Amino acid sequence: MTTFKRNFKFEKNIMVRISANIRKYRLLAGITQEQLAVDVGKSYDFI
């Protein structure tokens, strides 16, 4: 099987949109950034 790198094209502000969605749903769930970090197995600094 041949593998190749795909070329994705995203909007310029895709990271802003993603981070806004993460924050929105985190707040709706009533969890802190620290708890989210624990839940996903990343450091608080990463979140």
PQR file of N, CA, C, O and H, with PARSE charges and radii, in Angstrom:
ATOM      1  N   MET A   1       0.841  -1.166   0.000 -0.4000 1.5000
ATOM      2  CA  MET A   1       0.000   0.000   0.000 -0.0000 2.0000
ATOM      3  C   MET A   1       0.894   1.240   0.000  0.5500 1.7000
ATOM      4  O   MET A   1       1.820   1.350   0.804 -0.5500 1.4000
ATOM      5  N   THR A   2       0.616   2.140  -0.882 -0.4000 1.5000
ATOM      6  CA  THR A   2       1.369   3.389  -0.951 -0.0000 2.0000
ATOM      7  C   THR A   2       0.730   4.431  -0.047  0.5500 1.7000
ATOM      8  O   THR A   2      -0.486   4.623  -0.061 -0.5500 1.4000
ATOM      9  H   THR A   2      -0.136   2.051  -1.535  0.4000 1.0000
ATOM     10  N   THR A   3       1.551   5.090   0.727 -0.4000 1.5000
ATOM     11  CA  THR A   3       1.047   6.174   1.569 -0.0000 2.0000
ATOM     12  C   THR A   3       1.638   7.482   1.083  0.5500 1.7000
ATOM     13  O   THR A   3       2.756   7.520   0.571 -0.5500 1.4000
ATOM     14  H   THR A   3       2.539   4.934   0.739  0.4000 1.0000
ATOM     15  N   PHE A   4       0.894   8.532   1.243 -0.4000 1.5000
ATOM     16  CA  PHE A   4       1.362   9.838   0.819 -0.0000 2.0000
ATOM     17  C   PHE A   4       0.780  10.902   1.736  0.5500 1.7000
ATOM     18  O   PHE A   4      -0.256  10.704   2.371 -0.5500 1.4000
ATOM     19  H   PHE A   4      -0.015   8.502   1.659  0.4000 1.0000
ATOM     20  N   LYS A   5       1.455  12.007   1.789 -0.4000 1.5000
ATOM     21  CA  LYS A   5       1.007  13.111   2.628 -0.0000 2.0000
ATOM     22  C   LYS A   5      -0.132  13.833   1.919  0.5500 1.7000
ATOM     23  O   LYS A   5      -0.024  14.231   0.759 -0.5500 1.4000
ATOM     24  H   LYS A   5       2.297  12.167   1.273  0.4000 1.0000
ATOM     25  N   ARG A   6      -1.233  13.987   2.662 -0.4000 1.5000
ATOM     26  CA  ARG A   6      -2.376  14.705   2.101 -0.0000 2.0000
ATOM     27  C   ARG A   6      -2.208  16.192   2.330  0.5500 1.7000
ATOM     28  O   ARG A   6      -1.615  16.615   3.323 -0.5500 1.4000
ATOM     29  H   ARG A   6      -1.321  13.664   3.604  0.4000 1.0000
ATOM     30  N   ASN A   7      -2.720  16.965   1.429 -0.4000 1.5000
ATOM     31  CA  ASN A   7      -2.630  18.414   1.528 -0.0000 2.0000
ATOM     32  C   ASN A   7      -3.990  18.956   1.949  0.5500 1.7000
ATOM     33  O   ASN A   7      -4.917  19.033   1.142 -0.5500 1.4000
ATOM     34  H   ASN A   7      -3.201  16.622   0.623  0.4000 1.0000
ATOM     35  N   PHE A   8      -4.100  19.331   3.229 -0.4000 1.5000
ATOM     36  CA  PHE A   8      -5.349  19.864   3.741 -0.0000 2.0000
ATOM     37  C   PHE A   8      -5.364  21.375   3.599  0.5500 1.7000
ATOM     38  O   PHE A   8      -4.346  22.039   3.795 -0.5500 1.4000
ATOM     39  H   PHE A   8      -3.347  19.268   3.884  0.4000 1.0000
ATOM     40  N   LYS A   9      -6.515  21.904   3.258 -0.4000 1.5000
ATOM     41  CA  LYS A   9      -6.664  23.352   3.179 -0.0000 2.0000
ATOM     42  C   LYS A   9      -7.767  23.761   4.142  0.5500 1.7000
ATOM     43  O   LYS A   9      -8.919  23.349   4.008 -0.5500 1.4000
ATOM     44  H   LYS A   9      -7.341  21.364   3.098  0.4000 1.0000
ATOM     45  N   PHE A  10      -7.389  24.579   5.112 -0.4000 1.5000
ATOM     46  CA  PHE A  10      -8.316  25.037   6.126 -0.0000 2.0000
ATOM     47  C   PHE A  10      -8.464  26.545   6.032  0.5500 1.7000
ATOM     48  O   PHE A  10      -7.652  27.236   5.417 -0.5500 1.4000
ATOM     49  H   PHE A  10      -6.453  24.914   5.221  0.4000 1.0000
ATOM     50  N   GLU A  11      -9.524  27.033   6.659 -0.4000 1.5000
ATOM     51  CA  GLU A  11      -9.695  28.479   6.765 -0.0000 2.0000
ATOM     52  C   GLU A  11      -8.512  29.060   7.524  0.5500 1.7000
ATOM     53  O   GLU A  11      -7.837  28.357   8.276 -0.5500 1.4000
ATOM     54  H   GLU A  11     -10.184  26.471   7.159  0.4000 1.0000
ATOM     55  N   LYS A  12      -8.271  30.342   7.322 -0.4000 1.5000
ATOM     56  CA  LYS A  12      -7.168  30.996   8.028 -0.0000 2.0000
ATOM     57  C   LYS A  12      -7.359  30.963   9.535  0.5500 1.7000
ATOM     58  O   LYS A  12      -6.391  30.791  10.276 -0.5500 1.4000
ATOM     59  H   LYS A  12      -8.819  30.913   6.711  0.4000 1.0000
ATOM     60  N   ASN A  13      -8.584  31.125   9.996 -0.4000 1.5000
ATOM     61  CA  ASN A  13      -8.839  31.230  11.428 -0.0000 2.0000
ATOM     62  C   ASN A  13      -9.355  29.932  12.037  0.5500 1.7000
ATOM     63  O   ASN A  13     -10.109  29.970  13.009 -0.5500 1.4000
ATOM     64  H   ASN A  13      -9.370  31.265   9.394  0.4000 1.0000
ATOM     65  N   ILE A  14      -8.970  28.800  11.493 -0.4000 1.5000
ATOM     66  CA  ILE A  14      -9.484  27.515  11.970 -0.0000 2.0000
ATOM     67  C   ILE A  14      -9.116  27.264  13.430  0.5500 1.7000
ATOM     68  O   ILE A  14      -9.924  26.709  14.175 -0.5500 1.4000
ATOM     69  H   ILE A  14      -8.357  28.770  10.704  0.4000 1.0000
ATOM     70  N   MET A  15      -7.913  27.661  13.858 -0.4000 1.5000
ATOM     71  CA  MET A  15      -7.507  27.431  15.249 -0.0000 2.0000
ATOM     72  C   MET A  15      -8.343  28.274  16.203  0.5500 1.7000
ATOM     73  O   MET A  15      -8.655  27.832  17.309 -0.5500 1.4000
ATOM     74  H   MET A  15      -7.257  28.112  13.253  0.4000 1.0000
ATOM     75  N   VAL A  16      -8.705  29.475  15.790 -0.4000 1.5000
ATOM     76  CA  VAL A  16      -9.554  30.341  16.617 -0.0000 2.0000
ATOM     77  C   VAL A  16     -10.932  29.695  16.769  0.5500 1.7000
ATOM     78  O   VAL A  16     -11.494  29.674  17.864 -0.5500 1.4000
ATOM     79  H   VAL A  16      -8.452  29.834  14.892  0.4000 1.0000
ATOM     80  N   ARG A  17     -11.462  29.177  15.687 -0.4000 1.5000
ATOM     81  CA  ARG A  17     -12.779  28.530  15.722 -0.0000 2.0000
ATOM     82  C   ARG A  17     -12.756  27.273  16.590  0.5500 1.7000
ATOM     83  O   ARG A  17     -13.680  27.041  17.369 -0.5500 1.4000
ATOM     84  H   ARG A  17     -11.006  29.194  14.798  0.4000 1.0000
ATOM     85  N   ILE A  18     -11.715  26.469  16.461 -0.4000 1.5000
ATOM     86  CA  ILE A  18     -11.600  25.244  17.250 -0.0000 2.0000
ATOM     87  C   ILE A  18     -11.485  25.572  18.740  0.5500 1.7000
ATOM     88  O   ILE A  18     -12.164  24.969  19.570 -0.5500 1.4000
ATOM     89  H   ILE A  18     -10.964  26.658  15.828  0.4000 1.0000
ATOM     90  N   SER A  19     -10.620  26.534  19.068 -0.4000 1.5000
ATOM     91  CA  SER A  19     -10.443  26.869  20.484 -0.0000 2.0000
ATOM     92  C   SER A  19     -11.718  27.468  21.074  0.5500 1.7000
ATOM     93  O   SER A  19     -12.025  27.234  22.243 -0.5500 1.4000
ATOM     94  H   SER A  19     -10.069  27.025  18.393  0.4000 1.0000
ATOM     95  N   ALA A  20     -12.461  28.236  20.283 -0.4000 1.5000
ATOM     96  CA  ALA A  20     -13.730  28.798  20.769 -0.0000 2.0000
ATOM     97  C   ALA A  20     -14.741  27.683  21.037  0.5500 1.7000
ATOM     98  O   ALA A  20     -15.488  27.742  22.014 -0.5500 1.4000
ATOM     99  H   ALA A  20     -12.212  28.427  19.334  0.4000 1.0000
ATOM    100  N   ASN A  21     -14.764  26.679  20.182 -0.4000 1.5000
ATOM    101  CA  ASN A  21     -15.675  25.550  20.386 -0.0000 2.0000
ATOM    102  C   ASN A  21     -15.292  24.730  21.607  0.5500 1.7000
ATOM    103  O   ASN A  21     -16.160  24.306  22.370 -0.5500 1.4000
ATOM    104  H   ASN A  21     -14.157  26.631  19.388  0.4000 1.0000
ATOM    105  N   ILE A  22     -14.004  24.506  21.795 -0.4000 1.5000
ATOM    106  CA  ILE A  22     -13.555  23.759  22.976 -0.0000 2.0000
ATOM    107  C   ILE A  22     -13.976  24.509  24.237  0.5500 1.7000
ATOM    108  O   ILE A  22     -14.507  23.910  25.173 -0.5500 1.4000
ATOM    109  H   ILE A  22     -13.299  24.850  21.175  0.4000 1.0000
ATOM    110  N   ARG A  23     -13.742  25.802  24.259 -0.4000 1.5000
ATOM    111  CA  ARG A  23     -14.119  26.604  25.432 -0.0000 2.0000
ATOM    112  C   ARG A  23     -15.629  26.573  25.649  0.5500 1.7000
ATOM    113  O   ARG A  23     -16.086  26.408  26.780 -0.5500 1.4000
ATOM    114  H   ARG A  23     -13.311  26.289  23.499  0.4000 1.0000
ATOM    115  N   LYS A  24     -16.399  26.729  24.591 -0.4000 1.5000
ATOM    116  CA  LYS A  24     -17.869  26.726  24.677 -0.0000 2.0000
ATOM    117  C   LYS A  24     -18.373  25.433  25.315  0.5500 1.7000
ATOM    118  O   LYS A  24     -19.154  25.467  26.265 -0.5500 1.4000
ATOM    119  H   LYS A  24     -16.028  26.864  23.672  0.4000 1.0000
ATOM    120  N   TYR A  25     -17.928  24.304  24.794 -0.4000 1.5000
ATOM    121  CA  TYR A  25     -18.426  23.023  25.290 -0.0000 2.0000
ATOM    122  C   TYR A  25     -17.847  22.665  26.659  0.5500 1.7000
ATOM    123  O   TYR A  25     -18.487  21.958  27.438 -0.5500 1.4000
ATOM    124  H   TYR A  25     -17.293  24.275  24.022  0.4000 1.0000
ATOM    125  N   ARG A  26     -16.636  23.151  26.955 -0.4000 1.5000
ATOM    126  CA  ARG A  26     -16.068  22.951  28.286 -0.0000 2.0000
ATOM    127  C   ARG A  26     -16.901  23.702  29.325  0.5500 1.7000
ATOM    128  O   ARG A  26     -17.205  23.163  30.389 -0.5500 1.4000
ATOM    129  H   ARG A  26     -16.116  23.725  26.323  0.4000 1.0000
ATOM    130  N   LEU A  27     -17.259  24.919  29.020 -0.4000 1.5000
ATOM    131  CA  LEU A  27     -18.082  25.710  29.945 -0.0000 2.0000
ATOM    132  C   LEU A  27     -19.487  25.124  30.084  0.5500 1.7000
ATOM    133  O   LEU A  27     -20.050  25.110  31.178 -0.5500 1.4000
ATOM    134  H   LEU A  27     -17.012  25.357  28.156  0.4000 1.0000
ATOM    135  N   LEU A  28     -20.049  24.644  28.983 -0.4000 1.5000
ATOM    136  CA  LEU A  28     -21.364  24.004  29.052 -0.0000 2.0000
ATOM    137  C   LEU A  28     -21.332  22.761  29.939  0.5500 1.7000
ATOM    138  O   LEU A  28     -22.301  22.458  30.635 -0.5500 1.4000
ATOM    139  H   LEU A  28     -19.592  24.655  28.094  0.4000 1.0000
ATOM    140  N   ALA A  29     -20.217  22.053  29.904 -0.4000 1.5000
ATOM    141  CA  ALA A  29     -20.063  20.851  30.731 -0.0000 2.0000
ATOM    142  C   ALA A  29     -19.729  21.210  32.172  0.5500 1.7000
ATOM    143  O   ALA A  29     -19.797  20.358  33.059 -0.5500 1.4000
ATOM    144  H   ALA A  29     -19.430  22.299  29.338  0.4000 1.0000
ATOM    145  N   GLY A  30     -19.367  22.469  32.410 -0.4000 1.5000
ATOM    146  CA  GLY A  30     -19.061  22.912  33.762 -0.0000 2.0000
ATOM    147  C   GLY A  30     -17.737  22.416  34.295  0.5500 1.7000
ATOM    148  O   GLY A  30     -17.599  22.175  35.495 -0.5500 1.4000
ATOM    149  H   GLY A  30     -19.312  23.161  31.690  0.4000 1.0000
ATOM    150  N   ILE A  31     -16.758  22.261  33.414 -0.4000 1.5000
ATOM    151  CA  ILE A  31     -15.445  21.805  33.872 -0.0000 2.0000
ATOM    152  C   ILE A  31     -14.390  22.882  33.646  0.5500 1.7000
ATOM    153  O   ILE A  31     -14.527  23.739  32.773 -0.5500 1.4000
ATOM    154  H   ILE A  31     -16.870  22.457  32.440  0.4000 1.0000
ATOM    155  N   THR A  32     -13.348  22.817  34.444 -0.4000 1.5000
ATOM    156  CA  THR A  32     -12.248  23.775  34.341 -0.0000 2.0000
ATOM    157  C   THR A  32     -11.258  23.311  33.278  0.5500 1.7000
ATOM    158  O   THR A  32     -11.308  22.175  32.806 -0.5500 1.4000
ATOM    159  H   THR A  32     -13.237  22.121  35.153  0.4000 1.0000
ATOM    160  N   GLN A  33     -10.357  24.225  32.917 -0.4000 1.5000
ATOM    161  CA  GLN A  33      -9.293  23.851  31.989 -0.0000 2.0000
ATOM    162  C   GLN A  33      -8.418  22.761  32.596  0.5500 1.7000
ATOM    163  O   GLN A  33      -7.951  21.862  31.898 -0.5500 1.4000
ATOM    164  H   GLN A  33     -10.317  25.148  33.302  0.4000 1.0000
ATOM    165  N   GLU A  34      -8.205  22.853  33.896 -0.4000 1.5000
ATOM    166  CA  GLU A  34      -7.386  21.852  34.572 -0.0000 2.0000
ATOM    167  C   GLU A  34      -8.039  20.469  34.499  0.5500 1.7000
ATOM    168  O   GLU A  34      -7.363  19.474  34.240 -0.5500 1.4000
ATOM    169  H   GLU A  34      -8.585  23.583  34.464  0.4000 1.0000
ATOM    170  N   GLN A  35      -9.348  20.409  34.728 -0.4000 1.5000
ATOM    171  CA  GLN A  35     -10.041  19.125  34.654 -0.0000 2.0000
ATOM    172  C   GLN A  35     -10.041  18.584  33.237  0.5500 1.7000
ATOM    173  O   GLN A  35      -9.889  17.380  33.034 -0.5500 1.4000
ATOM    174  H   GLN A  35      -9.898  21.218  34.939  0.4000 1.0000
ATOM    175  N   LEU A  36     -10.211  19.463  32.248 -0.4000 1.5000
ATOM    176  CA  LEU A  36     -10.154  19.035  30.846 -0.0000 2.0000
ATOM    177  C   LEU A  36      -8.790  18.431  30.542  0.5500 1.7000
ATOM    178  O   LEU A  36      -8.694  17.403  29.870 -0.5500 1.4000
ATOM    179  H   LEU A  36     -10.335  20.442  32.412  0.4000 1.0000
ATOM    180  N   ALA A  37      -7.738  19.071  31.036 -0.4000 1.5000
ATOM    181  CA  ALA A  37      -6.387  18.562  30.812 -0.0000 2.0000
ATOM    182  C   ALA A  37      -6.233  17.159  31.392  0.5500 1.7000
ATOM    183  O   ALA A  37      -5.653  16.282  30.752 -0.5500 1.4000
ATOM    184  H   ALA A  37      -7.815  19.905  31.582  0.4000 1.0000
ATOM    185  N   VAL A  38      -6.747  16.945  32.593 -0.4000 1.5000
ATOM    186  CA  VAL A  38      -6.683  15.626  33.224 -0.0000 2.0000
ATOM    187  C   VAL A  38      -7.477  14.613  32.396  0.5500 1.7000
ATOM    188  O   VAL A  38      -7.015  13.496  32.160 -0.5500 1.4000
ATOM    189  H   VAL A  38      -7.218  17.658  33.113  0.4000 1.0000
ATOM    190  N   ASP A  39      -8.666  15.008  31.961 -0.4000 1.5000
ATOM    191  CA  ASP A  39      -9.540  14.101  31.204 -0.0000 2.0000
ATOM    192  C   ASP A  39      -8.918  13.649  29.886  0.5500 1.7000
ATOM    193  O   ASP A  39      -9.093  12.499  29.486 -0.5500 1.4000
ATOM    194  H   ASP A  39      -9.042  15.915  32.153  0.4000 1.0000
ATOM    195  N   VAL A  40      -8.196  14.538  29.208 -0.4000 1.5000
ATOM    196  CA  VAL A  40      -7.618  14.191  27.906 -0.0000 2.0000
ATOM    197  C   VAL A  40      -6.157  13.733  28.000  0.5500 1.7000
ATOM    198  O   VAL A  40      -5.547  13.366  26.996 -0.5500 1.4000
ATOM    199  H   VAL A  40      -8.054  15.473  29.533  0.4000 1.0000
ATOM    200  N   GLY A  41      -5.609  13.760  29.216 -0.4000 1.5000
ATOM    201  CA  GLY A  41      -4.249  13.252  29.399 -0.0000 2.0000
ATOM    202  C   GLY A  41      -3.170  14.209  28.925  0.5500 1.7000
ATOM    203  O   GLY A  41      -2.096  13.778  28.504 -0.5500 1.4000
ATOM    204  H   GLY A  41      -6.105  14.058  30.032  0.4000 1.0000
ATOM    205  N   LYS A  42      -3.445  15.501  28.991 -0.4000 1.5000
ATOM    206  CA  LYS A  42      -2.449  16.509  28.610 -0.0000 2.0000
ATOM    207  C   LYS A  42      -2.163  17.397  29.814  0.5500 1.7000
ATOM    208  O   LYS A  42      -2.894  17.369  30.804 -0.5500 1.4000
ATOM    209  H   LYS A  42      -4.317  15.852  29.333  0.4000 1.0000
ATOM    210  N   SER A  43      -1.104  18.176  29.725 -0.4000 1.5000
ATOM    211  CA  SER A  43      -0.777  19.076  30.835 -0.0000 2.0000
ATOM    212  C   SER A  43      -1.693  20.290  30.800  0.5500 1.7000
ATOM    213  O   SER A  43      -2.276  20.624  29.768 -0.5500 1.4000
ATOM    214  H   SER A  43      -0.510  18.199  28.921  0.4000 1.0000
ATOM    215  N   TYR A  44      -1.804  20.941  31.952 -0.4000 1.5000
ATOM    216  CA  TYR A  44      -2.618  22.150  32.046 -0.0000 2.0000
ATOM    217  C   TYR A  44      -2.060  23.212  31.100  0.5500 1.7000
ATOM    218  O   TYR A  44      -2.823  23.951  30.477 -0.5500 1.4000
ATOM    219  H   TYR A  44      -1.331  20.669  32.789  0.4000 1.0000
ATOM    220  N   ASP A  45      -0.735  23.292  30.990 -0.4000 1.5000
ATOM    221  CA  ASP A  45      -0.100  24.257  30.095 -0.0000 2.0000
ATOM    222  C   ASP A  45      -0.481  24.012  28.633  0.5500 1.7000
ATOM    223  O   ASP A  45      -0.623  24.956  27.855 -0.5500 1.4000
ATOM    224  H   ASP A  45      -0.114  22.693  31.496  0.4000 1.0000
ATOM    225  N   PHE A  46      -0.641  22.762  28.274 -0.4000 1.5000
ATOM    226  CA  PHE A  46      -1.022  22.427  26.890 -0.0000 2.0000
ATOM    227  C   PHE A  46      -2.423  22.952  26.573  0.5500 1.7000
ATOM    228  O   PHE A  46      -2.669  23.471  25.484 -0.5500 1.4000
ATOM    229  H   PHE A  46      -0.526  21.996  28.906  0.4000 1.0000
ATOM    230  N   ILE A  47      -3.336  22.810  27.535 -0.4000 1.5000
ATOM    231  CA  ILE A  47      -4.708  23.247  27.337 -0.0000 2.0000
ATOM    232  C   ILE A  47      -4.740  24.759  27.339  0.5500 1.7000
ATOM    233  O   ILE A  47      -5.806  25.354  27.186 -0.5500 1.4000
ATOM    234  H   ILE A  47      -3.136  22.388  28.420  0.4000 1.0000
TER
END
